[in-house]
Amino acid sequence: MFGYVKVNSAELKVKEYEMYRGAYCGLCRSMGKCTGQCSRMTLSYDFAFLAALRLCLENTEISFSQRRCFVHPLKKRSVMDANPVLDYCAHSAAILNYHKIKDDLADERGLKRLRARLVYPFVAHARKKALTAGLGELDGAVSGLLALLADTEAQGLSSVDTPAAIFGDILSEIVSFGLDGSRRLIAVEIGRAVGRWIYTVDALDDMSEDEKKGRYNPILLLYDGRRPKDGELSLISDALKAALVSAESAMDLMDTDRAAFRNIVENILFLGMPDTAERIIGRERDKSET
């Protein structure tokens, strides 16, 4: 949904990258099967990360097949076969996408609102399938926390930490749903860390548009309505790195025999995500110098 949570492919082994790409393609196919073909257009790397993490935490049997698809019709690719982890990720993506579009209908104007109105019937259909699959409790938790987030943002707080923590709770619910014991505790910590990071990076990435449209942005408010300068951007960069410390601690506690997927998750957390943040911060530095 956001697209910030990506691998650093250059640092992965060839086999690991093929497995990551196979999980991504398998998730795409599971979305078509579980929540409707149109839902495949909402696929993002964020939920490929969720799939990799859940594969580390669960004992789901996995296999791969050589398949073609409409995006790559000429050459077969290694695709992860359908399994309960991919199905769960497809259903949870449907829930989060539904509530995001619902919020856009309430908050956006112009083309974004028109897009949300056109997409709404499809995401509502996908969410209905997720509820039928037994994810009603998750839907309720996500809905309640998103309402709390909206109320918090409406207060116009000049704090990044408060709304980011709420979004962290949303991600922790999605990442940990259905798990128990130590696996749940590990998933909760990683979900919270990644959620806080995503919210902050998204606010940083949206500063220009939010500034033009007068929309709530905690980073702009933190700096009295202006964009942060070079030294302040360095502080934000450090804060984003620190946000992932608890995820690193949780990964240290993870006991999994799926070394390839563990390496993929660690690559995303400690290389891919920081690379994404630095790209956005670098763009802001360039703007501040002009």
Backbone as CSV, one residue per row, in Angstrom:
resi,resn,N_x,N_y,N_z,CA_x,CA_y,CA_z,C_x,C_y,C_z
1,MET,0.823,-1.208,0.000,0.000,0.000,0.000,0.855,1.255,0.000
2,PHE,2.017,1.191,0.632,2.883,2.352,0.685,4.084,2.204,-0.235
3,GLY,4.644,0.989,-0.308,5.736,0.739,-1.231,7.105,1.160,-0.731
4,TYR,7.242,1.441,0.560,8.524,1.863,1.107,9.375,0.691,1.596
5,VAL,8.751,-0.451,1.839,9.431,-1.575,2.493,9.938,-2.535,1.418
6,LYS,11.178,-2.290,0.969,11.727,-3.044,-0.151,13.082,-3.643,0.210
7,VAL,13.485,-4.645,-0.561,14.805,-5.237,-0.376,15.875,-4.367,-1.033
8,ASN,17.098,-4.566,-0.578,18.269,-4.112,-1.318,18.747,-5.320,-2.103
9,SER,18.294,-5.435,-3.336,18.500,-6.671,-4.105,19.969,-6.967,-4.354
10,ALA,20.803,-5.918,-4.438,22.226,-6.124,-4.715,22.925,-6.873,-3.590
11,GLU,22.361,-6.815,-2.374,22.981,-7.454,-1.223,22.394,-8.833,-0.918
12,LEU,21.448,-9.289,-1.712,20.890,-10.622,-1.530,21.614,-11.630,-2.422
13,LYS,21.707,-12.858,-1.962,22.182,-13.922,-2.830,21.159,-14.138,-3.936
14,VAL,21.614,-14.680,-5.068,20.716,-14.900,-6.204,19.538,-15.778,-5.794
15,LYS,19.806,-16.848,-5.051,18.744,-17.754,-4.624,17.748,-17.042,-3.717
16,GLU,18.247,-16.203,-2.808,17.370,-15.471,-1.895,16.482,-14.498,-2.654
17,TYR,17.060,-13.821,-3.640,16.260,-12.878,-4.423,15.189,-13.614,-5.222
18,GLU,15.532,-14.770,-5.760,14.544,-15.561,-6.505,13.408,-16.011,-5.579
19,MET,13.730,-16.358,-4.344,12.701,-16.772,-3.390,11.815,-15.582,-3.006
20,TYR,12.420,-14.422,-2.832,11.654,-13.216,-2.509,10.710,-12.862,-3.663
21,ARG,11.249,-12.889,-4.869,10.419,-12.577,-6.025,9.333,-13.628,-6.215
22,GLY,9.665,-14.889,-5.923,8.669,-15.956,-6.021,7.553,-15.778,-5.009
23,ALA,7.906,-15.316,-3.794,6.878,-15.048,-2.782,5.992,-13.878,-3.210
24,TYR,6.599,-12.857,-3.811,5.840,-11.699,-4.304,4.848,-12.138,-5.382
25,CYS,5.316,-12.944,-6.334,4.434,-13.416,-7.407,3.364,-14.364,-6.850
26,GLY,3.753,-15.193,-5.881,2.777,-16.088,-5.267,1.705,-15.322,-4.514
27,LEU,2.100,-14.231,-3.847,1.126,-13.398,-3.145,0.159,-12.753,-4.133
28,CYS,0.683,-12.347,-5.271,-0.180,-11.770,-6.312,-1.254,-12.780,-6.736
29,ARG,-0.850,-14.020,-6.962,-1.790,-15.059,-7.367,-2.786,-15.363,-6.235
30,SER,-2.314,-15.354,-4.992,-3.208,-15.617,-3.860,-4.237,-14.503,-3.703
31,MET,-3.833,-13.268,-3.970,-4.797,-12.163,-3.910,-5.898,-12.364,-4.942
32,GLY,-5.516,-12.799,-6.133,-6.535,-13.058,-7.150,-7.484,-14.164,-6.736
33,LYS,-6.941,-15.203,-6.100,-7.763,-16.332,-5.675,-8.628,-15.994,-4.465
34,CYS,-8.035,-15.296,-3.497,-8.713,-15.089,-2.207,-9.617,-13.866,-2.186
35,THR,-9.208,-12.790,-2.838,-9.947,-11.524,-2.691,-10.337,-10.890,-4.023
36,GLY,-10.217,-11.632,-5.124,-10.673,-11.120,-6.411,-9.529,-10.614,-7.275
37,GLN,-9.659,-10.772,-8.583,-8.586,-10.402,-9.501,-8.224,-8.926,-9.425
38,CYS,-9.196,-8.068,-9.188,-8.905,-6.631,-9.125,-8.017,-6.277,-7.934
39,SER,-8.087,-7.071,-6.880,-7.277,-6.778,-5.696,-5.788,-6.917,-5.987
40,ARG,-5.431,-7.636,-7.038,-4.016,-7.814,-7.375,-3.355,-6.493,-7.740
41,MET,-4.162,-5.521,-8.151,-3.617,-4.213,-8.510,-3.185,-3.418,-7.283
42,THR,-3.555,-3.877,-6.095,-3.153,-3.188,-4.860,-1.922,-3.833,-4.222
43,LEU,-1.345,-4.828,-4.875,-0.184,-5.517,-4.330,0.971,-4.548,-4.124
44,SER,1.641,-4.640,-2.987,2.803,-3.792,-2.712,3.903,-4.626,-2.072
45,TYR,5.109,-4.073,-2.082,6.241,-4.764,-1.471,6.085,-4.876,0.043
46,ASP,5.273,-4.005,0.629,5.058,-4.071,2.075,4.494,-5.438,2.478
47,PHE,3.560,-5.944,1.686,2.948,-7.226,2.033,3.806,-8.405,1.584
48,ALA,4.730,-8.185,0.669,5.732,-9.217,0.383,6.661,-9.366,1.586
49,PHE,6.966,-8.245,2.256,7.738,-8.299,3.498,6.961,-9.065,4.572
50,LEU,5.661,-8.775,4.686,4.832,-9.496,5.656,4.871,-10.994,5.385
51,ALA,4.787,-11.369,4.115,4.823,-12.794,3.767,6.153,-13.421,4.177
52,ALA,7.270,-12.732,3.890,8.583,-13.262,4.251,8.715,-13.417,5.761
53,LEU,8.209,-12.423,6.499,8.298,-12.484,7.960,7.438,-13.610,8.518
54,ARG,6.214,-13.735,8.038,5.338,-14.804,8.534,5.879,-16.189,8.156
55,LEU,6.555,-16.293,7.036,7.159,-17.576,6.667,8.292,-17.941,7.621
56,CYS,8.946,-16.931,8.209,9.965,-17.201,9.228,9.334,-17.670,10.533
57,LEU,8.137,-17.158,10.827,7.514,-17.399,12.122,6.596,-18.615,12.140
58,GLU,6.158,-19.081,10.978,5.229,-20.205,10.918,5.891,-21.413,10.247
59,ASN,5.336,-22.579,10.507,5.876,-23.818,9.939,5.133,-24.244,8.679
60,THR,4.626,-23.275,7.963,3.888,-23.572,6.739,4.798,-24.220,5.693
61,GLU,4.328,-25.293,5.109,5.090,-25.952,4.046,5.044,-25.094,2.794
62,ILE,6.197,-24.896,2.166,6.242,-24.059,0.964,6.846,-24.830,-0.194
63,SER,6.436,-24.453,-1.392,6.983,-25.027,-2.622,6.874,-23.979,-3.720
64,PHE,7.609,-24.199,-4.802,7.630,-23.259,-5.919,7.354,-23.999,-7.219
65,SER,6.723,-23.299,-8.156,6.462,-23.850,-9.487,6.868,-22.824,-10.537
66,GLN,7.174,-23.298,-11.736,7.484,-22.405,-12.846,6.176,-22.040,-13.543
67,ARG,5.870,-20.740,-13.566,4.598,-20.289,-14.127,4.789,-19.030,-14.978
68,ARG,3.832,-18.820,-15.867,3.733,-17.557,-16.600,2.593,-16.740,-15.999
69,CYS,2.603,-15.434,-16.252,1.477,-14.594,-15.836,1.256,-13.522,-16.895
70,PHE,0.194,-12.745,-16.747,-0.137,-11.753,-17.775,0.882,-10.615,-17.808
71,VAL,1.621,-10.419,-16.714,2.658,-9.380,-16.703,3.935,-9.898,-17.365
72,HIS,4.222,-11.187,-17.206,5.408,-11.812,-17.786,4.970,-13.038,-18.604
73,PRO,4.338,-12.808,-19.732,3.735,-13.934,-20.468,4.725,-14.781,-21.261
74,LEU,5.917,-14.265,-21.563,6.820,-14.958,-22.466,7.732,-15.947,-21.771
75,LYS,8.042,-15.699,-20.522,8.997,-16.547,-19.819,8.434,-16.986,-18.480
76,LYS,8.566,-18.268,-18.203,8.113,-18.768,-16.913,9.011,-18.257,-15.800
77,ARG,8.386,-18.003,-14.635,9.115,-17.536,-13.463,8.822,-18.461,-12.298
78,SER,9.741,-18.487,-11.343,9.533,-19.281,-10.136,8.525,-18.570,-9.248
79,VAL,7.414,-19.242,-8.957,6.318,-18.656,-8.186,6.013,-19.550,-6.992
80,MET,5.891,-18.948,-5.812,5.531,-19.732,-4.636,4.107,-20.227,-4.771
81,ASP,3.916,-21.513,-4.510,2.578,-22.081,-4.588,1.712,-21.582,-3.428
82,ALA,0.410,-21.636,-3.628,-0.535,-21.162,-2.613,-0.312,-21.884,-1.288
83,ASN,-0.382,-21.135,-0.210,-0.241,-21.701,1.132,-0.944,-20.775,2.124
84,PRO,-1.158,-21.198,3.360,-1.904,-20.385,4.328,-1.276,-19.026,4.616
85,VAL,0.051,-18.912,4.573,0.688,-17.614,4.824,0.337,-16.627,3.724
86,LEU,0.452,-17.047,2.472,0.110,-16.149,1.363,-1.369,-15.777,1.400
87,ASP,-2.220,-16.741,1.729,-3.655,-16.444,1.822,-3.938,-15.421,2.923
88,TYR,-3.261,-15.576,4.073,-3.461,-14.606,5.157,-3.005,-13.208,4.722
89,CYS,-1.851,-13.125,4.079,-1.348,-11.826,3.624,-2.299,-11.185,2.622
90,ALA,-2.889,-11.990,1.744,-3.863,-11.471,0.780,-5.087,-10.904,1.498
91,HIS,-5.587,-11.622,2.499,-6.771,-11.167,3.219,-6.469,-9.929,4.071
92,SER,-5.320,-9.897,4.721,-4.995,-8.741,5.554,-4.747,-7.504,4.692
93,ALA,-4.178,-7.697,3.508,-4.006,-6.574,2.579,-5.359,-6.007,2.173
94,ALA,-6.332,-6.893,1.956,-7.674,-6.445,1.583,-8.288,-5.582,2.687
95,ILE,-8.082,-5.969,3.935,-8.626,-5.203,5.058,-7.985,-3.833,5.142
96,LEU,-6.674,-3.767,5.070,-5.990,-2.478,5.186,-6.318,-1.575,4.004
97,ASN,-6.357,-2.133,2.803,-6.695,-1.337,1.626,-8.120,-0.788,1.704
98,TYR,-9.038,-1.603,2.203,-10.419,-1.139,2.339,-10.505,0.084,3.248
99,HIS,-9.879,0.005,4.402,-9.978,1.117,5.349,-9.223,2.350,4.854
100,LYS,-8.139,2.151,4.096,-7.434,3.288,3.506,-8.323,3.999,2.493
101,ILE,-8.991,3.257,1.628,-9.875,3.873,0.634,-11.063,4.553,1.322
102,LYS,-11.570,3.936,2.362,-12.670,4.534,3.118,-12.251,5.881,3.714
103,ASP,-11.050,5.958,4.230,-10.522,7.220,4.754,-10.360,8.249,3.646
104,ASP,-9.889,7.810,2.477,-9.733,8.734,1.350,-11.075,9.326,0.932
105,LEU,-12.125,8.522,0.973,-13.455,9.037,0.629,-13.887,10.138,1.593
106,ALA,-13.494,10.004,2.851,-13.884,10.996,3.860,-12.993,12.231,3.839
107,ASP,-11.709,12.053,3.503,-10.753,13.139,3.702,-10.277,13.822,2.424
108,GLU,-10.231,13.086,1.310,-9.628,13.629,0.095,-10.640,14.431,-0.738
109,ARG,-10.103,15.189,-1.652,-10.911,15.965,-2.584,-10.362,15.763,-3.998
110,GLY,-11.128,16.180,-4.998,-10.644,16.157,-6.368,-10.414,14.749,-6.901
111,LEU,-9.287,14.583,-7.626,-9.013,13.331,-8.319,-8.819,12.158,-7.359
112,LYS,-8.193,12.422,-6.209,-7.980,11.334,-5.254,-9.302,10.813,-4.710
113,ARG,-10.241,11.718,-4.482,-11.548,11.282,-3.986,-12.306,10.518,-5.073
114,LEU,-12.189,10.995,-6.322,-12.825,10.298,-7.436,-12.245,8.900,-7.596
115,ARG,-10.919,8.796,-7.484,-10.283,7.477,-7.570,-10.789,6.565,-6.471
116,ALA,-10.878,7.104,-5.247,-11.343,6.296,-4.124,-12.770,5.816,-4.349
117,ARG,-13.603,6.677,-4.919,-14.993,6.304,-5.177,-15.077,5.191,-6.218
118,LEU,-14.220,5.257,-7.242,-14.226,4.234,-8.285,-13.704,2.890,-7.766
119,VAL,-12.721,2.957,-6.868,-12.083,1.740,-6.360,-12.898,1.101,-5.239
120,TYR,-13.693,1.891,-4.535,-14.365,1.420,-3.322,-15.139,0.104,-3.501
121,PRO,-15.943,-0.067,-4.546,-16.689,-1.332,-4.666,-15.781,-2.561,-4.710
122,PHE,-14.606,-2.412,-5.315,-13.689,-3.550,-5.443,-13.017,-3.875,-4.110
123,VAL,-12.589,-2.825,-3.379,-11.944,-3.097,-2.088,-12.967,-3.572,-1.061
124,ALA,-14.222,-3.114,-1.195,-15.271,-3.594,-0.285,-15.552,-5.077,-0.530
125,HIS,-15.533,-5.474,-1.796,-15.729,-6.885,-2.139,-14.582,-7.738,-1.580
126,ALA,-13.338,-7.231,-1.721,-12.181,-7.965,-1.215,-12.246,-8.086,0.307
127,ARG,-12.629,-7.018,0.981,-12.738,-7.061,2.440,-13.802,-8.066,2.876
128,LYS,-14.914,-8.126,2.158,-15.976,-9.078,2.485,-15.445,-10.507,2.445
129,LYS,-14.595,-10.799,1.467,-14.001,-12.130,1.382,-13.068,-12.385,2.568
130,ALA,-12.349,-11.340,3.003,-11.469,-11.484,4.165,-12.275,-11.760,5.428
131,LEU,-13.407,-11.095,5.570,-14.263,-11.338,6.737,-14.817,-12.758,6.714
132,THR,-15.186,-13.221,5.545,-15.690,-14.586,5.407,-14.624,-15.611,5.781
133,ALA,-13.352,-15.233,5.560,-12.246,-16.137,5.867,-11.886,-16.132,7.349
134,GLY,-12.601,-15.357,8.163,-12.385,-15.381,9.603,-11.513,-14.272,10.158
135,LEU,-11.371,-13.170,9.413,-10.522,-12.079,9.877,-11.331,-10.903,10.424
136,GLY,-12.526,-11.188,10.927,-13.361,-10.125,11.488,-12.712,-9.425,12.673
137,GLU,-12.042,-10.184,13.522,-11.377,-9.585,14.688,-10.269,-8.631,14.252
138,LEU,-9.499,-9.028,13.254,-8.449,-8.154,12.742,-9.053,-6.900,12.125
139,ASP,-10.131,-7.061,11.378,-10.801,-5.916,10.766,-11.255,-4.924,11.833
140,GLY,-11.819,-5.417,12.920,-12.265,-4.538,13.989,-11.119,-3.795,14.645
141,ALA,-10.007,-4.497,14.861,-8.841,-3.861,15.479,-8.265,-2.777,14.574
142,VAL,-8.137,-3.067,13.290,-7.595,-2.090,12.342,-8.528,-0.882,12.233
143,SER,-9.822,-1.141,12.162,-10.793,-0.053,12.061,-10.727,0.868,13.275
144,GLY,-10.672,0.283,14.473,-10.623,1.084,15.690,-9.360,1.915,15.791
145,LEU,-8.230,1.329,15.441,-6.963,2.059,15.523,-6.867,3.141,14.459
146,LEU,-7.405,2.893,13.273,-7.409,3.934,12.239,-8.303,5.106,12.645
147,ALA,-9.410,4.814,13.329,-10.268,5.891,13.832,-9.523,6.710,14.883
148,LEU,-8.774,6.028,15.759,-7.965,6.724,16.760,-6.895,7.574,16.080
149,LEU,-6.289,7.055,15.028,-5.277,7.801,14.293,-5.884,9.053,13.657
150,ALA,-7.070,8.900,13.074,-7.737,10.052,12.458,-8.056,11.122,13.497
151,ASP,-8.531,10.711,14.666,-8.824,11.671,15.743,-7.546,12.371,16.200
152,THR,-6.470,11.618,16.305,-5.189,12.193,16.734,-4.682,13.210,15.717
153,GLU,-4.769,12.872,14.445,-4.325,13.804,13.404,-5.206,15.049,13.362
154,ALA,-6.497,14.888,13.643,-7.416,16.028,13.632,-7.073,17.040,14.723
155,GLN,-6.401,16.596,15.762,-5.992,17.505,16.836,-4.828,18.398,16.426
156,GLY,-4.185,18.060,15.324,-3.085,18.880,14.826,-1.859,18.875,15.708
157,LEU,-1.552,17.721,16.298,-0.396,17.644,17.186,0.904,17.835,16.405
158,SER,1.830,18.603,16.990,3.149,18.783,16.381,4.093,17.706,16.901
159,SER,3.628,16.476,16.838,4.404,15.329,17.312,4.332,14.223,16.278
160,VAL,5.487,13.700,15.900,5.514,12.560,14.995,5.302,11.273,15.777
161,ASP,5.824,11.238,17.000,5.822,10.001,17.782,4.417,9.484,18.077
162,THR,3.487,10.384,18.424,2.155,9.950,18.848,1.387,9.254,17.711
163,PRO,1.210,9.903,16.543,0.493,9.189,15.470,1.288,8.005,14.925
164,ALA,2.619,8.114,14.903,3.433,7.003,14.405,3.278,5.772,15.289
165,ALA,3.147,5.987,16.597,2.962,4.860,17.524,1.633,4.155,17.263
166,ILE,0.598,4.922,16.921,-0.706,4.316,16.629,-0.616,3.488,15.350
167,PHE,0.047,4.036,14.336,0.196,3.258,13.108,1.059,2.023,13.365
168,GLY,2.020,2.143,14.270,2.805,0.983,14.662,1.932,-0.098,15.275
169,ASP,0.934,0.311,16.069,0.004,-0.659,16.655,-0.823,-1.357,15.572
170,ILE,-1.187,-0.606,14.532,-1.947,-1.203,13.425,-1.121,-2.297,12.748
171,LEU,0.133,-1.971,12.438,0.990,-2.960,11.781,1.265,-4.153,12.686
172,SER,1.396,-3.899,13.997,1.659,-5.020,14.903,0.470,-5.967,14.954
173,GLU,-0.762,-5.430,14.864,-1.948,-6.283,14.825,-1.936,-7.166,13.585
174,ILE,-1.566,-6.587,12.449,-1.562,-7.342,11.196,-0.448,-8.394,11.191
175,VAL,0.733,-7.998,11.632,1.875,-8.908,11.591,1.697,-10.077,12.555
176,SER,1.081,-9.821,13.714,1.020,-10.844,14.769,-0.287,-11.620,14.818
177,PHE,-1.279,-11.263,14.015,-2.600,-11.888,14.091,-2.503,-13.404,13.908
178,GLY,-3.122,-14.134,14.845,-3.165,-15.587,14.752,-1.952,-16.305,15.311
179,LEU,-0.926,-15.561,15.707,0.263,-16.180,16.297,0.123,-16.224,17.814
180,ASP,0.962,-17.015,18.463,0.912,-17.076,19.921,2.320,-17.226,20.487
181,GLY,2.420,-17.094,21.809,3.688,-17.288,22.495,4.772,-16.335,22.035
182,SER,5.990,-16.836,21.986,7.132,-15.999,21.625,7.037,-15.506,20.188
183,ARG,6.430,-16.298,19.319,6.280,-15.862,17.923,5.444,-14.590,17.847
184,ARG,4.388,-14.521,18.658,3.548,-13.331,18.668,4.324,-12.122,19.210
185,LEU,5.070,-12.322,20.278,5.830,-11.217,20.865,6.843,-10.657,19.873
186,ILE,7.525,-11.542,19.155,8.489,-11.106,18.142,7.779,-10.334,17.035
187,ALA,6.637,-10.860,16.569,5.887,-10.214,15.496,5.370,-8.841,15.925
188,VAL,4.903,-8.725,17.162,4.402,-7.444,17.673,5.498,-6.386,17.644
189,GLU,6.677,-6.730,18.127,7.779,-5.755,18.180,8.211,-5.329,16.784
190,ILE,8.316,-6.292,15.876,8.722,-5.943,14.512,7.639,-5.102,13.838
191,GLY,6.370,-5.482,14.021,5.277,-4.728,13.432,5.234,-3.291,13.934
192,ARG,5.412,-3.096,15.231,5.394,-1.745,15.792,6.536,-0.895,15.221
193,ALA,7.717,-1.484,15.165,8.867,-0.743,14.658,8.676,-0.349,13.197
194,VAL,8.239,-1.304,12.386,8.046,-1.032,10.955,6.909,-0.030,10.754
195,GLY,5.840,-0.138,11.537,4.732,0.799,11.419,5.142,2.218,11.750
196,ARG,5.898,2.392,12.843,6.381,3.732,13.200,7.260,4.293,12.095
197,TRP,8.119,3.447,11.563,9.018,3.878,10.490,8.231,4.285,9.244
198,ILE,7.269,3.467,8.831,6.476,3.769,7.636,5.744,5.094,7.793
199,TYR,5.123,5.309,8.951,4.361,6.550,9.144,5.276,7.763,9.017
200,THR,6.456,7.687,9.616,7.383,8.820,9.574,7.903,9.070,8.167
201,VAL,8.290,8.007,7.465,8.787,8.152,6.098,7.689,8.670,5.173
202,ASP,6.472,8.200,5.366,5.348,8.667,4.554,5.104,10.162,4.773
203,ALA,5.176,10.609,6.033,5.014,12.036,6.333,6.133,12.848,5.682
204,LEU,7.341,12.323,5.709,8.479,12.993,5.088,8.298,13.070,3.576
205,ASP,7.854,11.991,2.991,7.673,11.913,1.540,6.534,12.816,1.063
206,ASP,5.535,13.022,1.913,4.350,13.800,1.527,4.444,15.282,1.876
207,MET,5.575,15.733,2.384,5.654,17.115,2.856,5.288,18.138,1.780
208,SER,5.817,17.971,0.584,5.556,18.950,-0.484,4.073,19.065,-0.787
209,GLU,3.425,17.909,-0.984,1.993,17.911,-1.310,1.163,18.410,-0.133
210,ASP,1.512,17.989,1.081,0.765,18.435,2.256,0.917,19.937,2.469
211,GLU,2.114,20.454,2.192,2.356,21.890,2.331,1.505,22.686,1.346
212,LYS,1.412,22.208,0.112,0.617,22.901,-0.910,-0.867,22.875,-0.587
213,LYS,-1.347,21.742,-0.076,-2.774,21.567,0.145,-3.216,21.892,1.571
214,GLY,-2.268,22.279,2.423,-2.611,22.636,3.794,-3.104,21.476,4.623
215,ARG,-2.601,20.270,4.326,-3.032,19.084,5.055,-2.134,18.839,6.267
216,TYR,-2.646,18.063,7.196,-1.879,17.734,8.393,-0.611,16.975,8.033
217,ASN,0.493,17.458,8.565,1.757,16.746,8.437,2.560,17.017,9.705
218,PRO,2.807,15.993,10.521,3.449,16.231,11.818,4.861,16.783,11.706
219,ILE,5.567,16.468,10.623,6.927,16.985,10.474,6.894,18.480,10.193
220,LEU,5.988,18.920,9.325,5.841,20.350,9.065,5.460,21.101,10.343
221,LEU,4.539,20.547,11.107,4.123,21.194,12.352,5.258,21.227,13.368
222,LEU,6.070,20.190,13.371,7.189,20.122,14.301,8.170,21.267,14.069
223,TYR,8.254,21.717,12.807,9.164,22.813,12.454,8.398,24.092,12.098
224,ASP,7.296,24.304,12.818,6.513,25.554,12.698,6.052,25.833,11.277
225,GLY,5.650,24.790,10.566,5.059,24.950,9.244,6.045,24.991,8.097
226,ARG,7.335,24.888,8.366,8.332,24.895,7.295,8.956,23.508,7.144
227,ARG,9.600,23.313,6.013,10.281,22.046,5.757,11.598,22.024,6.526
228,PRO,12.001,20.890,7.077,13.266,20.810,7.814,14.473,21.061,6.917
229,LYS,15.497,21.656,7.520,16.735,21.965,6.792,17.728,20.822,6.955
230,ASP,18.932,21.032,6.413,19.905,19.949,6.306,20.203,19.274,7.647
231,GLY,20.569,20.044,8.655,20.887,19.464,9.959,19.694,18.772,10.586
232,GLU,18.513,19.350,10.399,17.289,18.752,10.937,16.947,17.457,10.213
233,LEU,17.235,17.400,8.912,17.022,16.167,8.154,17.951,15.056,8.647
234,SER,19.131,15.429,9.076,20.050,14.431,9.640,19.497,13.856,10.931
235,LEU,18.859,14.699,11.742,18.235,14.219,12.974,17.087,13.264,12.665
236,ILE,16.309,13.579,11.631,15.208,12.701,11.230,15.763,11.370,10.740
237,SER,16.865,11.425,9.991,17.507,10.199,9.511,17.933,9.319,10.676
238,ASP,18.530,9.934,11.690,18.955,9.174,12.873,17.758,8.576,13.606
239,ALA,16.665,9.345,13.679,15.460,8.856,14.360,14.861,7.663,13.629
240,LEU,14.915,7.685,12.303,14.380,6.568,11.523,15.214,5.300,11.730
241,LYS,16.520,5.475,11.807,17.377,4.317,12.076,17.105,3.767,13.469
242,ALA,16.927,4.672,14.427,16.665,4.239,15.803,15.329,3.527,15.927
243,ALA,14.366,3.884,15.056,13.038,3.271,15.113,13.092,1.774,14.854
244,LEU,14.136,1.333,14.168,14.242,-0.083,13.807,15.070,-0.889,14.807
245,VAL,15.540,-0.238,15.884,16.370,-0.939,16.864,15.588,-2.074,17.527
246,SER,14.319,-1.810,17.878,13.527,-2.854,18.529,13.261,-4.019,17.578
247,ALA,13.174,-3.724,16.275,13.014,-4.806,15.292,14.263,-5.669,15.257
248,GLU,15.424,-5.038,15.360,16.674,-5.794,15.382,16.748,-6.693,16.610
249,SER,16.328,-6.163,17.758,16.335,-6.959,18.989,15.389,-8.150,18.873
250,ALA,14.219,-7.922,18.245,13.250,-9.009,18.064,13.792,-10.066,17.112
251,MET,14.488,-9.637,16.064,15.064,-10.594,15.121,16.102,-11.471,15.807
252,ASP,16.823,-10.910,16.775,17.824,-11.692,17.499,17.183,-12.843,18.285
253,LEU,15.914,-12.673,18.649,15.207,-13.692,19.424,14.525,-14.743,18.546
254,MET,14.483,-14.482,17.244,13.758,-15.379,16.338,14.518,-16.679,16.116
255,ASP,13.820,-17.788,16.278,14.386,-19.106,16.031,13.670,-19.704,14.826
256,THR,14.352,-19.733,13.692,13.738,-20.252,12.478,14.757,-21.052,11.689
257,ASP,14.281,-22.095,11.013,15.179,-22.880,10.174,15.125,-22.414,8.720
258,ARG,14.438,-21.299,8.473,14.355,-20.746,7.118,15.341,-19.584,6.993
259,ALA,16.619,-19.953,6.848,17.682,-18.950,6.830,17.517,-17.975,5.668
260,ALA,17.055,-18.462,4.527,16.915,-17.588,3.359,15.900,-16.484,3.625
261,PHE,14.752,-16.838,4.192,13.739,-15.821,4.449,14.141,-14.913,5.610
262,ARG,14.882,-15.447,6.568,15.409,-14.587,7.625,16.353,-13.542,7.021
263,ASN,17.220,-13.973,6.116,18.134,-13.033,5.460,17.382,-11.993,4.654
264,ILE,16.286,-12.404,4.032,15.464,-11.460,3.275,14.858,-10.409,4.199
265,VAL,14.296,-10.853,5.318,13.694,-9.926,6.278,14.744,-8.962,6.828
266,GLU,15.905,-9.473,7.193,16.961,-8.611,7.729,17.480,-7.652,6.669
267,ASN,17.563,-8.105,5.431,17.970,-7.225,4.332,16.999,-6.052,4.196
268,ILE,15.712,-6.332,4.257,14.710,-5.278,4.136,14.796,-4.303,5.306
269,LEU,14.883,-4.844,6.530,14.878,-4.000,7.725,16.117,-3.120,7.830
270,PHE,17.282,-3.663,7.492,18.523,-2.976,7.820,19.284,-2.442,6.613
271,LEU,18.803,-2.753,5.413,19.417,-2.208,4.205,18.380,-1.530,3.307
272,GLY,17.348,-2.268,2.940,16.354,-1.731,2.011,15.606,-0.528,2.559
273,MET,15.092,-0.636,3.786,14.335,0.470,4.366,15.210,1.696,4.614
274,PRO,16.403,1.565,5.199,17.279,2.740,5.321,17.630,3.370,3.975
275,ASP,17.831,2.551,2.939,18.114,3.094,1.608,16.952,3.951,1.114
276,THR,15.730,3.475,1.342,14.551,4.224,0.931,14.470,5.559,1.668
277,ALA,14.709,5.518,2.980,14.660,6.749,3.776,15.710,7.745,3.307
278,GLU,16.918,7.265,3.048,17.987,8.177,2.627,17.706,8.774,1.254
279,ARG,17.046,8.020,0.393,16.684,8.567,-0.923,15.715,9.734,-0.765
280,ILE,14.718,9.557,0.098,13.728,10.619,0.319,14.372,11.814,1.017
281,ILE,15.216,11.552,2.008,15.908,12.635,2.710,16.857,13.367,1.762
282,GLY,17.541,12.632,0.901,18.428,13.252,-0.081,17.666,14.185,-1.029
283,ARG,16.491,13.776,-1.423,15.668,14.623,-2.272,15.284,15.911,-1.555
284,GLU,14.954,15.803,-0.254,14.615,16.990,0.527,15.826,17.908,0.706
285,ARG,17.010,17.322,0.862,18.222,18.143,0.963,18.439,18.943,-0.326
286,ASP,18.236,18.263,-1.468,18.404,18.950,-2.753,17.435,20.124,-2.874
287,LYS,16.217,19.946,-2.417,15.225,21.021,-2.492,15.598,22.188,-1.583
288,SER,16.137,21.871,-0.400,16.484,22.929,0.545,17.655,23.774,0.066
289,GLU,18.461,23.219,-0.844,19.626,23.939,-1.368,19.289,24.826,-2.554
290,THR,18.085,24.676,-3.095,17.689,25.473,-4.265,16.865,26.676,-3.860
